């Protein structure tokens, strides 16, 4: 998308202001969904966006560029007895304003799941969630969060359901 805006403002005090603004927004998305084997699938995608805006107000130029990149990949193995899944996603945003250093913010997300589902026996599930939020050099923000979860479920009879989660 392209924008082109010219604004002329004249206030009651007689002050006049002229602003010219030009912008170009680009977005690209690519996705791959693939069955590698009968029980194994791969999903991968990538998103790219660049927004460049140049403006001039009363002779003062300002340039702003924002870039976002979001790749992701997910691998899944599913059988009647077990399920194994893993994924990785990244969200990276870079902002550059003329006259200042660029700022890059990054969020990485990880997920893993292992499940064992035998017929008429306890079912087990192990999960891992991880996030990593930081700036490019890890000087302003550096936050990591890791979570693990284990669950056991068992139904020895129709009227009895046992569950443990930790």
N, C-alpha and C positions, 0 to 999 in steps of 0.2 A: 504494500500500500504506500502511496505517496501523498503527502499533504503540502500545500503551499498556501500560507495565510499572510496577508498584509493587513495591518490594523493602523488606522490613523485616529488618534484620540485628541479632542480639544476640550479642555475643561472650562468651566465658567470663569476661572481665574485667568484664563488666557494661556495657560500652560499647554503646550502641544507635545505629543509623544507619538513616535512612529515605530512600529514593530514589524519586522519581517521574519517569518519562521518557515523553515523547510524541514520536512521529515520523510524518512524512508524506512519502512518496516518490512523486514524479510522474515519469513518463517518456513522452515523445512522440517518434514517428518518422514522417517523411514522405519518400516516395521517388517519383522521376519517372524513368522510362526511356522515351525517345522517339526514334523514328527520324524525323529531320527530312527527309532525302532518302534515296534508296536506299543510298548509301554513307556517310551521315553520321548518327551517333547521339549523343545527349546523355543522360547519366546524372547526376542531381542528387539529393541527399538531405540531410536535416537531422535531427539528434538533439538533444533537449533533456531534461535531467534536473535535478530540484531535490529535494534531500533536506534537510528541516528537522527538527531535533531540539531539543526543549526538555527540560531536566532540572532537577530540584531535589533537592539532597542536603543534608539537615540545614539547610534554610532558605537555602541558597546557590543562586541561579538561574544556569543557563548555557544559552545559545542558540547553536546551530551551524547554519549554512546552507551547503550546498555546491551549486553550480550548475555543470553541464557543458553546453557547447554544441559540437556537431560538425557544421558544414556541409561539404559536398563537392560538387564538380562535375567532370565528365569529358566531354570532347568527342573523338570518334574519327571520322576519315575514312579509309576503307579501300577501296582499289581493287587490281586485280591488279598495277599498276605501282608504286604508292606507298602508304604508310601515314603518317598524321600524327595524333598523339595529344597531348593536353594535359590536365592535371588540377591541381586545387587542393583541399587539405583543411586544415581548421583544427580544432584541439582546444583549447578554452578551458575552464579550470576556475577558479572563484572560490570561495574559502572565507572565511567570515565567522564569527568567534567573538565572542560578546558581550564588550565591554570592550577589543577590539583592532581595528586597522584591517584591512579586507579584503585578502586576498592573491589576485592573479589571475595565473595561469600560462597562457601561450599557446604553441602550437606550430603553425606554418604549414608546409605541405609542398607543394612544386611539382614537377611532372614534365612533361617534354616529350620526345617521340620523333618523329623524322623518318626514314623508311626509303624507299629507292629500290631496287626489285627488278626490273630489266629481265631478260628471258629471255636466257640464254646470255651475259650480261655480268656484270661485278663488281657485287655488291650493297653498298650503302652504308647505314650506320645512324649517326645522331647522337642522343645522349641527353643530357638535362640533368636533374639531381636537385638540388633545393634545399630546405633546412630553415632555419627561423628560430625559435629557442627564446628566449623572453624573458618577463619579467614585464610588467605593464601599463605601467609608466613606464620600463622598460629601465634600472633603477638597480641591481638585484641580479643579474639575469642577462640577457645579451644575446649569444647565440651564433648565428652564421650559418655555414652549410656549403653550398658550391656545388660541384657535381661535373659535369664534362663528359666525355663518352666518344664516341669516333669508332671505327667498325669498318668494315672493308672485307673482303668475302669473295668468292672467285672459285673456280669449279670448271671449269677448261678441259678436263679429261678426267675420266672416272669414277675413275681411280686417283690423281688429283692434286687436292688441296684447299689453297688459299692463303688465309691470314687475317692481317690486320693490325689491331691494336687499340691505341689511344692515349688 
